[in-house]
Amino acid sequence: MRFHTLPQLLKAAYQGSNVRERVRDFDGWMDRADAKDRSGASYNHAETVKEYYDLCSEFMVFGWGESLHFAPLLPGESLEDSQIRLEHRMIEKLDLQQGMSVIDVGCGIGGPMRRVAREAGVRVLGVNINEGQLDRARSLNTEAQLDDMVEYLAASFMDMSAIADDTFDRGYAIESTCHAPDKVGAFAEIYRVLKPGALFWGHEMCMTDLFDPRDPRHQVIKQKLMRGIALNEIATTEEVDRALEAVGFEIVEGSDLALEQPGASTPWYQPIQRYAGARSGESMFRSLLGRRALMAGTKLAETLRIFPRGSADVVRMMDRTAQAYIEGGQTGIFTPLYCFLARKPE
């Protein structure tokens, strides 16, 4: 996405709403969730996740690209190259064969979906609760001439009742089920729609073994991440494995890919920590200085009525989250790269 297209995309996304008020309301979601736990007050986490992507998607795509996920970085490698390498790894691990039916759980705007459909020759159903992202996926898939290979379902992955049991040959979920209010429930629904013998690839955000729940600083970082990314909880890698096994999956393999880089010295959070664009061609707006420039530019664009009012509040909120990612990465207590391969038994 180029900068000159951003104003119209933001206006279409926000539809004249009070964005500043929406950001304030989103920031308070954890208080509402706590109130529900204490008194049974009304709270729907799926709506919080939907609002997070309603507010942030266009800026995410502008700064990060169509594949809205982290990837293990090799020295001298751009984020885009590392994302492609990880998506190829997923395709290989899933053993995708031409003509298979595949479910993309929480497909976003369909970056990985397009690679999977085009390179593996499979039919893909993209499931997403956010209809704005599904609309973008449709548009981009049409541009890529993939309309005959992809379908869409606007639904929460917690309830995919529109899909019959034992439907798909393969499935994957990239940084999506981390949003689940109940991970066992999410995996159970995915398990249900997969055929016996099907493989499932997952890409989860997790707390690592270095996380100490008794350490106040660790807890603060975790809370910042949960609030900023709309995560009801952040599971440990062991908790993810237990949830998979609880619903019947057999775990073929699972590892934190942030640690599987022999001889590599590039942390996964490097693209949002400093500007490397002059060497790698990456977007400068991922970096700390780039985000500061984007905030200033967005504020000016608001004044000139080019951007909707409140856009700068969204960028400021995303910058706080980026800082929490960096803190989680630097302390080693958080990883966005726990990847697993599981199988539904025959």
Sequence and secondary structure as in RCSB ss.txt:
>XXXX:A:sequence
MRFHTLPQLLKAAYQGSNVRERVRDFDGWMDRADAKDRSGASYNHAETVKEYYDLCSEFMVFGWGESLHFAPLLP
GESLEDSQIRLEHRMIEKLDLQQGMSVIDVGCGIGGPMRRVAREAGVRVLGVNINEGQLDRARSLNTEAQLDDMV
EYLAASFMDMSAIADDTFDRGYAIESTCHAPDKVGAFAEIYRVLKPGALFWGHEMCMTDLFDPRDPRHQVIKQKL
MRGIALNEIATTEEVDRALEAVGFEIVEGSDLALEQPGASTPWYQPIQRYAGARSGESMFRSLLGRRALMAGTKL
AETLRIFPRGSADVVRMMDRTAQAYIEGGQTGIFTPLYCFLARKPE
>XXXX:A:secstr
  GGGHHHHHHHHHTT  HHHHHHHHHTHHHHHHHHHHH     HHHHHHHHHHHHHHHHHHHH SS S     T
T  HHHHHHHHHHHHHHHHT  TT EEEEET TT HHHHHHHHHH  EEEEEES HHHHHHHHHHHHHTT GGGE
EEEES TT  TTS SS EEEEEEES GGG S HHHHHHHHHHHEEEEEEEEEEEEEE TT  TT HHHHHHHHHH
HHHHT S   BHHHHHHHHHHTT EEEEEEEGGG  TT    TTHHHHS  HHHH   GGGSHHHHHHHHHHHHH
HHHTTSS TTHHHHHHHHHHHHHHHHHHHHHTSEEEEEEEEEE   
